[in-house]
Amino acid sequence: MESGTWVVPKEQFYARLQGRCLCGAVHWSYDAPFTTMLHCHCSSCRKHHGSLFATTVVGPLDTFHWRGGTEKIGTWRSSDQEERSFCTVCGSKVPRVDHGSRRVFMPAGNLQGEIGMRPQLHLFVGSKPAWHLLMSPLPQHEAYPPGWPARAVESAPRPVREGMVSGSCACGRVHFELEGRPLVMMHCHCTRCQRARGAPHATNLAWKLDALRYTRGEELTTVYDFPEAQHFGTTFCSNCGGFVPRRSLGRGFVVVPAGSLDNDPEITAKAHQFVASKATWFDITDGAPQFAEAAPR
């Protein structure tokens, strides 16, 4: 292992990959090789992606090409070291280009086809929510692995009110509260969830419609309705791209991204659904029931 780099064997190199956001406005291509693939549990990744962790692949910038939609890309500076990028139409996470190191950081869930490698480690497991039980055989690091040329930057804890489940976007401008108990929590592996979150799956909770109250920043939220689906869509902060609760009026409940929560919802995931569409590079290890299509309600 080189300093800060896990190198994929040469026999795993592969041909051109295509990536795109959920709405298709932003798309890109990349040719081999990747050098690193990792799961990150830091608070910035969880808030930005709205998922319990983000999965990123890293490689040289030389063979990366934007193919369209760069005018739709928004950026949020999460620290003095890093900017994060997202589609301003649908909120999907898109690649981050680091010209200084000549590398590109891509959300793995947005890539189409077989990417030719598998995740190698978990970062920042010391920052994951206490209620997220991580059952993975991969190496786990509290922050960065020893020798990585980077320093940890964490978000300050967000305020919560007793008796409420609270949450916020990545930049903290949008804050919300949920009253009562959630109806269900579910892991969804459908391709739409993968592209929206840029992760192997989405973990969502459902509350009754009247349980949600935005306490700050609701005017900053952008709502995107996926045109090919009756109910699917996203709601995100227009400043940082962080996903926040979405009112699903047709179904009569609120869909809440697990990564947006600031305290324990006191519920565990019922199942993994749409595993027939699961990313080939992701292994389910938590023992929850799995369903090829939608899980029974």
Backbone bond lengths (Angstrom), bond angles and torsions (degrees), N, CA, C in turn:
res aa  C-N    CA-C-N  psi(-1)  N-CA   C-N-CA  omega(-1)  CA-C   N-CA-C  phi
1 M - - - 1.462 - - 1.515 110.61 -
2 E 1.303 117.65 125.13 1.446 122.15 173.55 1.521 108.81 -76.65
3 S 1.303 117.59 163.45 1.454 121.01 -179.66 1.518 110.96 -60.02
4 G 1.341 115.05 114.59 1.453 119.75 177.48 1.519 114.49 76.80
5 T 1.345 118.93 12.08 1.459 120.17 -176.29 1.523 110.48 -139.76
6 W 1.310 115.57 131.94 1.461 122.03 170.29 1.529 105.94 -106.68
7 V 1.333 117.14 122.46 1.460 120.97 -171.13 1.525 110.02 -99.99
8 V 1.316 116.67 130.09 1.459 122.36 178.04 1.528 109.07 -80.00
9 P 1.359 118.68 139.32 1.467 121.14 179.18 1.528 111.96 -58.69
10 K 1.324 115.97 149.47 1.462 120.96 -175.82 1.518 112.64 -60.59
11 E 1.350 117.40 -32.80 1.456 118.61 -177.61 1.527 112.37 -67.71
12 Q 1.345 118.74 -10.07 1.451 121.45 179.37 1.531 112.31 -94.73
13 F 1.300 118.20 0.11 1.462 120.12 179.35 1.534 109.24 -63.78
14 Y 1.319 117.29 151.43 1.445 120.41 -170.32 1.520 109.71 -146.10
15 A 1.328 116.17 178.45 1.452 121.46 -175.48 1.519 111.38 -88.19
16 R 1.321 115.49 -170.75 1.452 121.99 -173.21 1.531 112.77 -59.23
17 L 1.337 114.80 137.99 1.458 122.98 174.80 1.517 109.13 -112.41
18 Q 1.332 115.48 150.51 1.452 122.03 174.69 1.531 108.90 -113.01
19 G 1.312 116.12 143.87 1.453 121.01 175.53 1.511 110.28 -136.21
20 R 1.326 116.01 150.91 1.451 119.14 176.95 1.515 110.33 -157.34
21 C 1.323 114.67 161.89 1.457 120.20 176.41 1.526 109.35 -80.53
22 L 1.316 116.99 177.55 1.456 121.30 -177.12 1.527 112.45 -61.42
23 C 1.330 117.37 -44.93 1.463 120.36 -176.77 1.523 112.58 -82.47
24 G 1.332 118.36 -13.05 1.458 122.36 179.58 1.506 115.02 86.75
25 A 1.329 117.65 0.24 1.463 120.01 -178.84 1.522 111.55 -65.84
26 V 1.332 117.42 -38.43 1.464 122.17 -179.18 1.526 108.19 -109.42
27 H 1.339 116.32 127.12 1.456 118.53 176.39 1.519 109.98 -144.80
28 W 1.336 115.09 159.16 1.459 121.36 -171.81 1.525 110.11 -154.95
29 S 1.319 116.68 169.45 1.460 121.71 175.76 1.522 108.95 -136.58
30 Y 1.337 114.20 159.32 1.460 119.55 -179.38 1.520 108.91 -150.96
31 D 1.332 116.36 137.42 1.456 122.48 175.22 1.529 108.82 -108.25
32 A 1.333 115.33 159.25 1.454 122.15 -177.97 1.529 111.36 -57.97
33 P 1.350 116.73 156.26 1.468 127.37 3.89 1.529 112.57 -108.86
34 F 1.320 116.12 158.30 1.456 121.30 163.86 1.525 108.14 -86.20
35 T 1.310 116.31 157.16 1.468 120.00 176.44 1.515 112.51 -114.63
36 T 1.332 117.52 -28.06 1.462 120.99 -171.09 1.518 110.78 -145.14
37 M 1.330 115.91 143.93 1.461 121.94 171.63 1.516 108.11 -141.48
38 L 1.322 116.59 126.81 1.463 119.60 -173.56 1.517 112.28 -147.71
39 H 1.331 115.07 156.34 1.456 122.95 171.07 1.529 107.67 -100.43
40 C 1.333 117.62 131.81 1.467 120.72 178.97 1.521 110.01 -119.78
41 H 1.337 116.07 131.53 1.459 123.33 -177.42 1.523 112.65 -109.10
42 C 1.328 118.30 12.75 1.466 119.60 -178.46 1.519 110.39 -64.21
43 S 1.314 116.46 158.31 1.460 120.58 -176.23 1.525 111.96 -63.46
44 S 1.332 118.06 -34.69 1.466 120.37 179.90 1.525 110.92 -65.73
45 C 1.329 117.53 -43.37 1.465 120.53 178.91 1.522 110.60 -65.32
46 R 1.329 117.12 -44.18 1.462 119.73 -179.16 1.526 110.98 -61.54
47 K 1.321 116.29 -44.81 1.465 120.35 -178.86 1.526 111.83 -68.73
48 H 1.315 116.61 -42.13 1.463 120.51 -176.83 1.523 111.33 -66.78
49 H 1.340 116.56 -43.99 1.459 121.12 -177.06 1.525 112.22 -86.75
50 G 1.316 117.57 -18.75 1.450 120.41 -175.97 1.510 113.41 73.21
51 S 1.326 117.33 10.98 1.461 122.84 -176.75 1.529 109.90 -113.86
52 L 1.324 116.66 168.05 1.458 119.86 -179.37 1.519 112.10 -69.80
53 F 1.320 116.83 -21.16 1.467 122.15 173.56 1.525 107.32 -161.42
54 A 1.319 115.73 159.97 1.457 121.46 176.59 1.522 108.75 -110.87
55 T 1.324 116.25 148.88 1.461 121.09 177.40 1.520 108.44 -118.31
56 T 1.321 115.17 124.63 1.465 121.88 -173.67 1.522 110.16 -124.24
57 V 1.335 115.72 140.34 1.457 121.28 170.27 1.526 107.82 -113.36
58 V 1.324 114.94 142.66 1.465 121.53 -174.07 1.521 109.20 -126.20
59 G 1.326 115.64 141.21 1.451 119.08 177.17 1.517 111.57 -161.22
60 P 1.331 117.63 173.81 1.459 121.49 178.50 1.519 111.53 -60.98
61 L 1.313 115.26 146.15 1.459 121.41 -177.39 1.531 112.62 -73.91
62 D 1.320 117.54 -18.89 1.465 121.80 -169.87 1.526 113.92 -54.84
63 T 1.336 118.51 -36.62 1.461 120.19 -174.59 1.521 112.70 -107.49
64 F 1.325 116.93 16.96 1.464 121.29 176.37 1.524 109.42 -93.63
65 H 1.333 116.33 136.77 1.469 120.62 179.73 1.525 110.24 -140.90
66 W 1.323 116.47 128.71 1.464 120.26 167.66 1.523 107.62 -71.59
67 R 1.322 117.58 134.69 1.460 122.11 -179.83 1.521 112.78 -108.54
68 G 1.312 117.26 -9.38 1.453 119.72 177.84 1.515 112.11 165.23
69 G 1.327 115.27 156.35 1.452 120.98 171.98 1.512 116.98 84.14
70 T 1.323 118.20 13.26 1.470 118.66 -177.35 1.528 112.26 -63.07
71 E 1.337 116.68 -23.31 1.465 119.28 178.30 1.532 111.43 -71.02
72 K 1.337 117.36 -12.39 1.460 121.81 179.06 1.525 112.71 -94.39
73 I 1.323 117.58 0.95 1.463 121.01 -175.78 1.523 110.79 -85.02
74 G 1.324 115.75 129.02 1.452 122.20 172.03 1.517 109.55 -106.08
75 T 1.333 117.41 154.67 1.459 121.03 178.99 1.518 110.29 -128.66
76 W 1.308 114.48 149.20 1.463 122.35 176.02 1.520 108.09 -134.22
77 R 1.331 116.65 125.61 1.468 120.67 178.83 1.515 108.44 -84.65
78 S 1.328 115.85 104.33 1.458 121.25 -177.47 1.522 112.60 -80.64
79 S 1.328 117.63 -18.46 1.463 122.12 177.26 1.521 107.86 -162.45
80 D 1.330 116.69 178.03 1.465 119.04 177.93 1.524 111.48 -72.46
81 Q 1.342 116.96 -6.24 1.455 121.44 -179.65 1.527 113.63 -101.62
82 E 1.334 117.38 -20.80 1.451 117.25 -164.56 1.526 112.79 -147.37
83 E 1.332 114.99 140.67 1.453 123.41 168.13 1.513 108.81 -111.18
84 R 1.324 116.57 143.34 1.455 122.15 178.09 1.525 109.03 -114.54
85 S 1.325 116.40 144.07 1.454 121.07 -172.56 1.517 111.44 -117.94
86 F 1.345 115.71 148.76 1.453 120.73 -179.73 1.521 109.20 -153.82
87 C 1.338 115.76 158.69 1.458 121.02 175.22 1.519 108.42 -78.69
88 T 1.318 117.26 127.55 1.460 120.99 -177.31 1.527 112.35 -77.39
89 V 1.337 117.47 -7.30 1.467 120.93 177.72 1.525 110.95 -88.30
90 C 1.353 116.52 -51.03 1.467 120.70 -173.75 1.521 114.15 -113.69
91 G 1.333 118.26 -10.30 1.458 121.40 179.24 1.511 114.86 86.60
92 S 1.325 119.28 -6.23 1.465 121.09 179.20 1.518 111.19 -56.39
93 K 1.323 115.60 145.65 1.458 120.27 175.91 1.526 109.23 -79.86
94 V 1.314 116.35 140.46 1.461 121.66 -178.28 1.526 108.84 -127.09
95 P 1.332 118.21 167.93 1.461 120.64 -174.08 1.531 114.26 -57.96
96 R 1.321 113.58 149.49 1.466 121.42 173.48 1.527 107.83 -110.13
97 V 1.304 116.64 122.98 1.461 121.96 -178.79 1.523 109.06 -98.61
98 D 1.334 116.28 125.96 1.469 121.99 177.66 1.531 107.64 -110.29
99 H 1.332 115.51 98.25 1.463 119.31 -177.19 1.518 111.77 -69.43
100 G 1.333 117.34 -27.34 1.459 120.29 -179.74 1.518 112.60 -62.95
101 S 1.341 116.04 -46.07 1.468 120.32 -179.49 1.525 112.53 -94.64
102 R 1.348 116.60 -2.55 1.469 122.59 -178.18 1.525 110.74 58.06
103 R 1.331 116.27 43.43 1.458 121.35 177.74 1.524 109.89 -128.04
104 V 1.340 114.95 159.83 1.455 120.92 175.17 1.528 108.21 -125.47
105 F 1.333 115.51 138.39 1.462 122.87 -179.11 1.529 107.19 -113.05
106 M 1.344 117.12 115.61 1.456 120.95 -173.61 1.521 111.53 -116.20
107 P 1.344 118.07 135.45 1.460 120.50 172.28 1.520 109.48 -67.49
108 A 1.324 116.50 122.46 1.464 120.07 -171.73 1.520 112.80 -65.82
109 G 1.321 118.16 -31.92 1.449 120.61 -176.92 1.507 114.50 -66.00
110 N 1.321 118.40 -16.65 1.464 122.06 -178.68 1.520 113.40 -88.98
111 L 1.329 117.22 -7.98 1.457 120.54 -176.32 1.518 110.62 -85.93
112 Q 1.313 116.12 137.70 1.453 122.09 -177.98 1.517 110.28 -99.67
113 G 1.340 116.40 133.73 1.455 120.59 178.22 1.517 112.54 93.41
114 E 1.308 115.76 -174.52 1.465 122.93 -178.33 1.519 109.69 -80.42
115 I 1.325 116.92 122.81 1.460 119.74 -174.23 1.524 113.42 -89.30
116 G 1.337 118.15 -11.47 1.454 119.70 170.78 1.505 116.45 88.56
117 M 1.335 118.44 4.13 1.459 120.24 174.66 1.514 108.68 -153.63
118 R 1.333 115.21 173.21 1.454 120.83 -177.71 1.522 109.55 -128.25
119 P 1.324 117.64 160.54 1.468 119.74 178.95 1.523 111.45 -57.89
120 Q 1.329 114.72 144.46 1.456 120.50 -175.26 1.524 114.18 -109.71
121 L 1.324 118.25 -21.28 1.461 120.53 -175.60 1.522 110.80 -167.95
122 H 1.332 114.63 166.11 1.462 123.22 173.05 1.525 108.85 -110.56
123 L 1.340 116.55 132.16 1.466 122.22 175.41 1.529 110.09 -106.57
124 F 1.315 115.33 152.49 1.467 123.03 171.80 1.528 113.10 55.48
125 V 1.343 115.79 40.49 1.467 117.64 175.52 1.529 110.93 -68.84
126 G 1.332 117.27 -17.10 1.459 120.08 174.72 1.520 112.55 -69.48
127 S 1.328 116.56 -12.68 1.467 121.12 -179.41 1.525 113.14 -103.92
128 K 1.323 117.63 -5.15 1.469 118.68 -178.19 1.525 109.62 -67.74
129 P 1.339 118.10 155.27 1.460 120.05 176.37 1.522 110.87 -60.97
130 A 1.316 116.70 141.57 1.462 120.35 -179.78 1.522 111.62 -59.89
131 W 1.336 116.74 -27.15 1.463 120.05 -177.81 1.527 112.98 -83.75
132 H 1.320 117.82 -5.55 1.464 121.40 175.16 1.522 109.03 -91.38
133 L 1.321 116.94 106.78 1.460 121.74 179.84 1.523 108.77 -85.59
134 L 1.327 115.92 114.16 1.465 121.58 -177.22 1.522 109.12 -93.58
135 M 1.328 116.25 113.39 1.458 121.69 -179.19 1.519 107.69 -117.50
136 S 1.319 116.48 86.61 1.455 121.86 -174.91 1.521 109.87 -140.15
137 P 1.338 117.72 139.34 1.465 120.28 178.04 1.531 113.22 -80.17
138 L 1.339 117.89 -6.54 1.462 120.53 -178.13 1.525 111.04 -71.61
139 P 1.345 117.84 154.16 1.469 120.43 175.20 1.524 111.24 -56.16
140 Q 1.337 115.64 139.51 1.460 121.17 -178.30 1.530 109.26 -122.50
141 H 1.328 116.44 132.97 1.460 122.31 -178.46 1.525 109.79 -123.27
142 E 1.327 115.85 136.02 1.463 120.61 -179.78 1.526 111.37 -59.40
143 A 1.327 116.88 -37.16 1.472 122.46 176.74 1.527 106.45 -138.44
144 Y 1.336 117.75 -124.43 1.462 120.21 173.84 1.528 109.95 -81.28
145 P 1.333 119.02 150.26 1.462 120.83 173.30 1.525 110.55 -63.54
146 P 1.305 118.08 154.74 1.466 120.95 176.89 1.523 111.61 -55.79
147 G 1.327 115.93 135.64 1.459 120.65 176.83 1.505 115.20 91.95
148 W 1.337 118.18 -8.67 1.462 118.84 178.30 1.516 109.77 -73.71
149 P 1.338 117.26 132.50 1.470 120.87 -175.54 1.528 112.33 -81.31
150 A 1.318 116.41 61.51 1.466 121.36 179.59 1.515 108.29 -152.97
151 R 1.321 116.10 157.31 1.464 119.51 177.66 1.527 108.70 -118.54
152 A 1.324 114.98 148.94 1.455 120.76 -177.07 1.525 110.69 -74.55
153 V 1.334 116.17 137.79 1.463 122.64 173.80 1.520 106.71 -131.34
154 E 1.325 117.75 119.14 1.450 121.43 -176.92 1.522 111.24 -116.41
155 S 1.313 116.61 149.03 1.450 121.66 174.74 1.533 109.91 -73.30
156 A 1.326 116.09 147.24 1.459 120.06 176.16 1.519 109.32 -69.30
157 P 1.345 118.57 148.32 1.470 120.54 177.64 1.525 111.07 -56.87
158 R 1.307 116.89 140.83 1.455 122.39 179.38 1.526 110.15 -92.11
159 P 1.337 117.47 145.28 1.472 119.90 -178.30 1.528 111.76 -68.82
160 V 1.324 115.54 143.72 1.461 121.83 175.50 1.525 108.60 -130.21
161 R 1.322 115.97 154.10 1.448 120.63 -178.84 1.522 109.14 -108.36
162 E 1.312 115.95 136.23 1.461 120.62 -177.14 1.531 110.45 -57.15
163 G 1.317 115.07 135.74 1.447 120.50 179.29 1.510 114.99 85.40
164 M 1.339 117.18 -2.62 1.461 122.14 -179.52 1.526 110.06 -120.21
165 V 1.326 116.33 150.38 1.457 121.51 165.46 1.518 106.11 -93.62
166 S 1.322 116.48 123.43 1.462 121.41 -175.14 1.520 110.48 -114.14
167 G 1.319 114.51 159.73 1.459 119.85 177.89 1.504 111.14 -159.29
168 S 1.340 115.03 171.94 1.458 120.40 -176.99 1.512 109.55 -162.17
169 C 1.335 114.96 164.40 1.462 120.52 175.95 1.526 109.47 -80.60
170 A 1.318 117.11 -178.05 1.461 121.10 -176.14 1.521 112.98 -66.85
171 C 1.329 117.41 -40.54 1.470 120.06 -177.68 1.528 112.39 -84.71
172 G 1.334 117.40 -13.41 1.456 121.78 177.76 1.504 115.31 87.69
173 R 1.325 117.48 1.26 1.467 119.08 179.81 1.522 112.74 -74.99
174 V 1.326 116.48 -24.48 1.460 120.79 177.46 1.517 108.60 -108.20
175 H 1.322 116.65 127.12 1.463 121.84 -179.32 1.521 108.27 -134.03
176 F 1.329 116.61 144.34 1.454 120.34 -178.24 1.524 110.66 -145.36
177 E 1.328 115.19 162.75 1.452 122.60 175.51 1.520 109.62 -131.82
178 L 1.327 115.36 150.97 1.461 122.26 178.85 1.526 108.24 -127.96
179 E 1.312 115.81 127.61 1.453 121.04 -177.23 1.526 109.88 -97.79
180 G 1.309 115.79 142.24 1.456 119.94 179.20 1.516 112.49 81.91
181 R 1.316 114.75 -171.86 1.462 120.39 -177.67 1.526 111.20 -95.36
182 P 1.325 116.77 149.09 1.473 119.48 175.96 1.524 110.84 -68.23
183 L 1.316 114.88 154.71 1.461 120.82 178.77 1.524 111.50 -79.11
184 V 1.334 116.59 -37.92 1.459 121.04 -176.59 1.521 109.17 -166.27
185 M 1.324 116.01 155.89 1.469 123.00 168.37 1.524 107.27 -125.16
186 M 1.335 116.26 138.31 1.460 120.63 -175.60 1.528 110.60 -143.85
187 H 1.340 116.15 142.15 1.462 121.85 169.19 1.524 107.89 -92.80
188 C 1.334 117.48 127.51 1.469 120.66 -179.70 1.528 110.22 -119.41
189 H 1.335 115.67 126.92 1.464 122.39 -176.79 1.524 112.60 -106.97
190 C 1.320 118.20 15.19 1.464 119.25 179.70 1.534 109.99 -64.10
191 T 1.323 116.99 156.73 1.467 120.36 -176.49 1.526 111.84 -64.81
192 R 1.338 117.40 -29.84 1.462 119.26 178.10 1.521 110.60 -65.72
193 C 1.324 117.41 -43.52 1.470 120.27 178.28 1.528 110.61 -64.80
194 Q 1.330 117.04 -39.83 1.464 119.66 178.37 1.520 110.89 -60.06
195 R 1.335 117.21 -45.80 1.462 120.32 -177.44 1.530 111.56 -71.15
196 A 1.311 116.78 -37.71 1.460 119.24 179.98 1.520 111.23 -64.46
197 R 1.328 116.95 -45.96 1.465 120.80 -174.67 1.522 112.97 -89.58
198 G 1.329 117.60 -17.97 1.461 119.21 -175.45 1.507 111.64 67.49
199 A 1.324 117.11 24.09 1.458 124.49 -174.09 1.525 109.00 -129.76
200 P 1.347 118.32 171.43 1.464 118.74 -179.81 1.519 113.13 -65.46
201 H 1.329 117.31 -26.17 1.456 121.02 178.17 1.516 109.20 -163.14
202 A 1.317 115.20 166.15 1.460 120.88 171.53 1.519 108.45 -100.61
203 T 1.319 116.33 144.79 1.461 121.17 170.22 1.520 106.37 -116.69
204 N 1.318 116.10 113.67 1.454 121.70 -175.59 1.518 111.52 -121.24
205 L 1.315 115.29 152.60 1.452 122.38 172.45 1.516 108.45 -118.07
206 A 1.315 116.13 157.29 1.463 121.08 176.74 1.519 109.48 -123.02
207 W 1.329 115.58 133.79 1.465 123.52 173.53 1.526 108.31 -123.18
208 K 1.306 116.77 162.17 1.459 120.06 171.63 1.521 109.37 -62.45
209 L 1.333 116.08 151.15 1.465 121.34 -176.18 1.523 112.87 -54.87
210 D 1.323 116.95 -42.72 1.458 119.36 -174.98 1.518 113.74 -79.71
211 A 1.347 117.06 1.95 1.465 120.08 179.27 1.524 112.47 -77.88
212 L 1.341 117.51 -22.54 1.466 122.04 -172.70 1.522 111.79 -87.83
213 R 1.349 113.82 134.12 1.464 120.04 171.87 1.522 108.50 -140.36
214 Y 1.330 116.57 120.50 1.461 120.14 173.64 1.529 107.89 -80.29
215 T 1.310 116.26 124.76 1.464 120.57 179.74 1.523 112.60 -97.26
216 R 1.325 116.37 -13.50 1.468 120.66 178.57 1.524 109.52 -161.96
217 G 1.331 117.23 136.17 1.451 122.35 166.55 1.509 118.01 81.24
218 E 1.334 118.88 13.72 1.468 117.97 -178.92 1.529 111.61 -59.96
219 E 1.339 116.46 -28.53 1.471 119.57 179.45 1.526 112.38 -67.45
220 L 1.318 117.32 -14.04 1.460 121.28 178.75 1.526 112.61 -88.45
221 T 1.324 117.59 -6.86 1.459 119.47 -175.86 1.522 111.70 -79.93
222 T 1.327 115.40 144.42 1.462 123.87 174.49 1.520 108.40 -113.76
223 V 1.314 117.08 132.88 1.462 122.44 179.31 1.528 108.73 -108.01
224 Y 1.332 115.30 128.08 1.464 120.59 177.16 1.526 108.68 -120.96
225 D 1.322 117.09 124.41 1.461 123.37 176.31 1.519 109.00 -102.66
226 F 1.314 116.30 119.14 1.460 120.73 179.95 1.525 109.05 -68.08
227 P 1.339 118.80 120.55 1.466 120.79 -169.88 1.515 114.69 -67.81
228 E 1.335 117.94 -20.90 1.465 120.53 -176.20 1.526 112.93 -93.13
229 A 1.333 117.34 5.09 1.458 120.60 -177.18 1.520 110.24 -130.89
230 Q 1.319 115.80 150.73 1.457 120.11 -179.04 1.518 111.75 -73.94
231 H 1.351 116.18 -36.18 1.459 119.27 -173.47 1.533 114.15 -122.07
232 F 1.323 119.32 -20.28 1.461 120.73 -169.58 1.530 112.07 -74.08
233 G 1.333 114.96 142.43 1.462 120.97 176.13 1.509 109.92 179.82
234 T 1.323 116.66 -172.62 1.454 122.09 -178.63 1.524 110.29 -137.12
235 T 1.321 115.58 156.37 1.455 122.66 168.95 1.526 106.71 -132.48
236 F 1.335 117.26 131.41 1.457 119.72 -174.09 1.522 110.78 -148.40
237 C 1.318 115.61 160.12 1.457 122.11 176.95 1.526 109.00 -74.34
238 S 1.322 116.94 127.35 1.463 120.40 -178.11 1.520 112.12 -70.88
239 N 1.323 117.90 -16.99 1.471 120.66 179.88 1.525 112.37 -83.45
240 C 1.338 117.15 -44.49 1.468 119.91 -174.17 1.521 113.86 -115.39
241 G 1.335 117.99 -14.88 1.461 120.74 -177.54 1.508 114.00 84.85
242 G 1.335 118.07 -0.68 1.456 120.50 -179.41 1.517 112.16 -66.45
243 F 1.338 117.12 132.98 1.457 121.20 -178.75 1.529 111.43 -75.66
244 V 1.316 115.93 140.94 1.465 123.62 -179.13 1.532 107.75 -133.90
245 P 1.335 118.65 175.72 1.468 120.49 -174.98 1.524 113.80 -57.81
246 R 1.326 113.80 145.88 1.459 121.95 179.93 1.525 108.59 -120.10
247 R 1.309 116.86 126.33 1.460 121.00 176.46 1.531 109.07 -79.07
248 S 1.319 116.11 116.82 1.461 121.53 177.06 1.525 107.03 -100.69
249 L 1.326 115.56 85.77 1.464 120.73 -171.92 1.526 111.71 -63.79
250 G 1.330 117.65 -36.58 1.452 120.63 -178.53 1.512 113.18 -64.97
251 R 1.331 116.23 -28.73 1.461 119.68 -179.58 1.531 112.23 -101.09
252 G 1.329 116.62 -9.42 1.452 119.50 174.94 1.509 115.28 78.17
253 F 1.333 117.92 26.06 1.465 119.14 175.39 1.522 110.65 -148.65
254 V 1.325 115.24 171.94 1.457 123.55 178.88 1.521 108.95 -104.52
255 V 1.329 117.07 129.68 1.466 122.46 176.67 1.525 108.13 -95.20
256 V 1.329 116.72 121.31 1.461 121.90 -173.54 1.526 110.13 -116.98
257 P 1.333 119.17 119.68 1.467 121.42 176.45 1.530 110.19 -66.64
258 A 1.320 117.03 127.69 1.465 120.53 -176.31 1.519 112.18 -60.30
259 G 1.338 117.39 -34.15 1.461 120.18 -178.33 1.508 114.27 -67.39
260 S 1.338 117.05 -15.85 1.460 120.53 -178.83 1.521 112.81 -83.87
261 L 1.337 118.33 -10.63 1.465 121.45 -173.53 1.524 111.45 -77.89
262 D 1.333 114.85 145.86 1.462 121.63 179.72 1.526 113.25 -107.27
263 N 1.316 117.74 -7.36 1.460 120.16 174.08 1.515 109.97 -147.05
264 D 1.301 116.14 177.09 1.460 123.77 -170.28 1.530 111.09 -72.84
265 P 1.341 118.05 122.79 1.461 120.07 177.30 1.527 112.90 -79.13
266 E 1.328 116.11 -5.84 1.462 122.71 177.27 1.526 112.50 57.53
267 I 1.308 114.12 48.82 1.462 121.56 177.20 1.521 107.42 -153.84
268 T 1.322 117.16 153.90 1.459 121.40 174.72 1.525 108.86 -115.04
269 A 1.321 115.60 160.45 1.465 120.33 -178.14 1.525 110.70 -66.84
270 K 1.327 115.20 134.09 1.465 120.90 -179.30 1.516 111.43 -72.54
271 A 1.342 117.02 -38.82 1.463 119.91 -173.67 1.523 110.84 -169.55
272 H 1.336 114.45 171.68 1.462 123.29 166.19 1.520 106.74 -102.85
273 Q 1.332 117.11 127.04 1.456 119.42 178.66 1.523 111.31 -118.12
274 F 1.319 115.86 160.35 1.464 124.50 -176.93 1.529 111.99 56.94
275 V 1.344 115.61 39.31 1.468 119.01 179.40 1.525 111.68 -71.13
276 A 1.328 118.23 -13.43 1.468 119.75 173.05 1.523 110.89 -62.95
277 S 1.337 116.84 -21.55 1.466 122.22 178.74 1.522 112.24 -102.87
278 K 1.315 117.06 8.41 1.464 121.89 -174.83 1.530 111.82 -57.16
279 A 1.336 115.67 144.19 1.466 120.63 173.82 1.525 109.60 -59.33
280 T 1.327 117.02 131.73 1.466 120.67 -175.89 1.518 112.59 -64.88
281 W 1.324 117.37 -22.10 1.456 121.14 -177.13 1.527 113.04 -89.25
282 F 1.340 117.79 -0.94 1.461 120.14 -176.24 1.522 110.66 -110.84
283 D 1.334 115.77 132.69 1.459 122.19 178.35 1.527 109.67 -106.96
284 I 1.314 116.47 130.99 1.465 121.71 175.15 1.522 108.04 -85.88
285 T 1.325 117.31 122.77 1.466 120.80 -173.52 1.521 113.82 -126.85
286 D 1.347 117.83 3.51 1.462 118.34 -171.73 1.525 114.90 -91.48
287 G 1.317 118.68 -4.88 1.454 120.15 175.93 1.514 115.81 83.09
288 A 1.340 118.92 -2.41 1.458 120.63 177.64 1.527 109.96 -68.27
289 P 1.329 119.17 150.40 1.465 121.25 179.60 1.529 111.51 -56.77
290 Q 1.331 115.79 147.67 1.458 121.79 -178.79 1.523 110.24 -121.58
291 F 1.340 115.51 139.03 1.451 121.19 179.70 1.524 108.98 -130.01
292 A 1.328 116.43 134.02 1.457 121.10 -178.02 1.516 111.31 -61.44
293 E 1.324 116.96 -37.09 1.460 121.90 178.26 1.522 108.26 -120.79
294 A 1.312 118.19 -145.69 1.463 120.82 -176.87 1.524 110.91 -65.56
295 A 1.320 116.54 137.84 1.465 121.10 176.82 1.520 109.62 -72.68
296 P 1.324 117.99 146.41 1.473 119.81 177.46 1.518 110.82 -65.15
297 R 1.326 116.65 142.31 1.476 121.23 -178.42 1.510 110.71 -87.03
